[in-house]
Amino acid sequence: MAHVILGLLLIAPRSLYDLIKDFEAGVGLFYSASAGSIKRALDGLLREGRIEVASTERSGRGRKTYRVTDSGREEFRSWMTGDVTGTDLETAALARLHFLGLLEAGERPLVLRRIQARYAADLARLTALEEELSTAEVPPEFHDIAAYQQATLDYGIATLRFALDWFQRIPGSAEPAEQARENPRD
């Protein structure tokens, strides 16, 4: 969540209230967060020096507006260009895609390829499991259970195939040599 907040603050300085509204209006479509978890992440970023208070309103509640520090900028860039880790691949991939325009154009293909590599690795793992399970003997009393477990595995494989194909279609995601073959300049 901290990286998503950094991305939002890199677009423009925001208050806690603004961040909560951003999550409700758009980011929440791929990244779920409560007001309390946003506040905790914001406090952590402030403590770590990744963000700072840009201004405080003098009237009313004294609403603070936050902005990203150089340390926060570097942390965000490192996260964006690093390996895609964690158990929720879809959330990690979509968060990076959402903020991809904040990176230099030359860095974007690397991010897309890392996302694709993670989808490909997860797909290979599930495909290997499917192969292994295809030869397993299932006792008759477990056939119904196994059928739905197989359906769950099929769903996982289909979802990963779709996502991998979808990310490969994003302009700029191909290797430079591959792009030259796809778009020759005659």
Long-range contacts (C-beta under 8 A, 24 or more apart in sequence): 1-31, 1-33, 1-37, 1-38, 1-41, 2-41, 2-44, 2-45, 2-50, 3-75, 3-76, 3-79, 3-80, 3-95, 4-31, 4-33, 4-95, 4-99, 5-38, 5-41, 5-42, 5-45, 5-51, 6-45, 6-50, 6-51, 6-68, 6-72, 6-73, 6-75, 6-76, 6-79, 7-76, 7-95, 7-98, 7-99, 7-102, 9-51, 9-66, 9-67, 9-68, 9-72, 10-68, 10-73, 10-76, 10-99, 10-102, 11-102, 13-54, 13-55, 13-65, 13-66, 13-67, 14-65, 14-66, 15-63, 15-64, 15-65, 15-66, 16-42, 16-63, 16-64, 16-66, 17-63, 18-65, 27-98, 30-90, 30-91, 30-94, 30-95, 30-98, 31-91, 31-94, 31-95, 42-66, 45-72, 50-75, 76-102, 77-103, 77-107, 80-107, 80-111, 81-107, 81-110, 81-111, 81-114, 82-114, 83-114, 83-118, 84-114, 84-115, 84-117, 84-118, 89-118, 89-119, 89-122, 89-163, 90-163, 92-118, 93-118, 93-119, 93-163, 93-167, 97-167, 97-170, 105-172, 108-172, 109-172, 109-173, 109-174, 109-175, 109-176, 112-167, 112-170, 112-172, 112-173, 113-173, 113-175, 115-167, 116-164, 116-167, 116-168, 116-173, 119-160, 119-163, 119-164, 119-167, 120-164, 122-160, 123-157, 123-160, 123-161, 123-164, 126-153, 126-156, 126-157, 126-160, 127-157, 129-153, 130-154, 130-157
